[in-house]
Amino acid sequence: MQAVGMVVEYNPFHNGHRYLLHQACQKTGADVTVAVMSGNFTQRGEPTIVDKWTRTHAALENGVDLVVELPIFSAVQPAHRFAAGALAILNALQVRQVAFGAEHPDWDFTKLVTAERHFDQAEFNQYNATYATQFNAQLKAQTGVTLREPNDILAFSYTKEVLQHHYPIQLVPIQRRGSEYHDQQIHGRLASASAIRHAVANGKNLGKTVPWAMAIVLNQVKVVPSWDQLFPLLRNQLIQASTTRLARTYQMAEGLENRMKEVAQQTLTFDDFIHCLKTKRYTYAHLLRMCLYVVLQISEEEMAIRIRHPYIHILGFNNRGRAYLHQVKKQVSMPIFTKVSQQMRDHLYNLDYRAGKLYQNFTTVEQDLSHPPVMILKP
């Protein structure tokens, strides 16, 4: 069996995802589809609209054969680390083709990656602009292209990982259809995940933008999970913890711990907090991730250890997915498991376990310990 892989969040699963699945199978002729999916927090550090098990079930009902979790130490990261963790898992699972949506699938991403090697690194020492702004200024000077759209940025990151690690993986970019990534309005059947979340949060009609089973789930969401609900936990930690301890938080730098602590003492809502915290140096995505790192108390040392010891947590599969796992499991170099034991909770899987417990502020469903994979097995 030949597999095509995808790196996804499915937040939530919608018609655009189903279209991508169809195109991926059509273009590659693969026998099985494998999705590496973020758990309960997105790349930006925000809680997902429904938990990973609900999203896994939706994926399996709509064309995915095997769903594995992208651990939080890779999932809640900038694009290059997000891509690195996901492709390492897909390569370990012997996936030789990876499909993804892109705003400009016809671009020569290999050429763009090569251009980066000629950047002037001294330019990145400026502190009056974000890294992304400085990166794009140099990329445009070298190639005439700027990476602005999220999926194009990921396409660049996937290409860079394949070239750097010499993965035997063919990348298959597919033209993204429908609304723009950040579009907040629903137009027809192909809406962005952002527009769908906005509709759910505001009690608006989802139309036919998601499969019917997912529509039923989303219509039952009373309050969309967000940092508004988690802010009391974040604010309390920032106020109570010493700046010395906060400074040990993963990615904390340039005195940001002092700024976060001070702003936390001056604001009472997350919206006020994040806007007061924002500077030209940091993107909102970076600051959101920092909020999650603080609440989970992730240190530089812990993150370094976790990244060096990746694993494959099976979230769900159907008959084809189970057959594919049986085919490749003896060749998989990473630890692979279907249930989280108490020993794993306290050691290998501890960071994801803590993230799951944090997400349980939004659901009564146990997220990890002894939770079985979703299985849709038909005779």
Steps between C-alpha positions, in 0.01 A plus 500: 500500500626846405404791723448871449547712809353833609582736785178638644319671783139437387381787719232404407488246216321666205426458130833650399675222689285241326588655163873485585468133595332419169762692302787340695377149421428588138841659437707235678302180444568410864328204665478656846485849652694591815432824689738641759267719704562756772353402836288738704699817431576655163825621352410850626459372856120523511263226621323315220125540453438133589737243646740278306282191529198672345718634220656156448155343464401763242818435303445123492138545394607716208789324330801485732617146577748561781528796741804550722566783741756771439647541852460841655875563498473507119137608456521829691797642316596733214458354152851356465484302826138400434603363159809330642306302758224399259729385219717303743190303603381445143847387395513259795164358387651431153276758333661594169262767373373802695216713363404846623301802394689808382398841378772484229567129427681592176782682682845343498538454875837331455628821342362703792667273755829524313474881499487505880859373512616836363321716761697756698465368856604835647171645375312286753661685791257788453237523772251733337325231296394137529720221368239428230514859372880493482497155337258610228697815428807291420303233312341763277839655431634158396199357311230763463268282711362554849352227720185653649239225488503230774492203265777638280713548811441137595579389144834678529563331836410153369737547205779614728459195726499253211815654353679531833433143616502337155161345571379265222178702491329651196317823584166547325369860520131542418329826411301622798135570414229710660534781753831647606664349808405785737162581340239551773196468273335191355458505123354181355606146585876560525560726800818546702531334840529852645164600349336184632634557853380861480152380396484251789615763750232742381216250462486538122391245243783275379321429174642191332864578573565190712392134481166442670646308797742785573215751464308315774803518730565868431135591555537359852797726584369760744825690557794474260814411700735796517757679710220706650415201720863410571612853578441474879749209507753691292460823693538329836819324390653818364423689821603226744814369329834674543656661194791258546271201454311663212831572327563124480185455290558364150567780246489770768757764401590867500329567831159394372431339840508844663263644244256207531502522878442875499219489244329213687478721808342783303235312299194292583408352160705301254415735217644795692799292610606382154455842339701674773769234466537538122807677360654525154752235603248224570211364293171412666566133417829507691338665801212250501748214500689667785176511701460124461864433588455704818180323610649156432825610667712375211867575552776515240651185654176302485427602142849398391450155653155452346611601151785247516257218586210509252228235493192397306168502683227332295174696531289292264478275196267306272561165330750641248677698770532191719634296209756770422614513864546123494705536180745762630511463879816288503683767299390799713797643687297704754305362798145433381197450726120506505436564870671723755600301809570650843872452442481686169289771663781567747787477252495477118154652450495736797490829311210395276325357805523837677367673190208257497422577863505871421257441215266325741398847612274475194387136509435218745656245263829353623746596230779253540538253785385157375290664229468249211546607139195573288431192290262490205531141388254360250454133397 
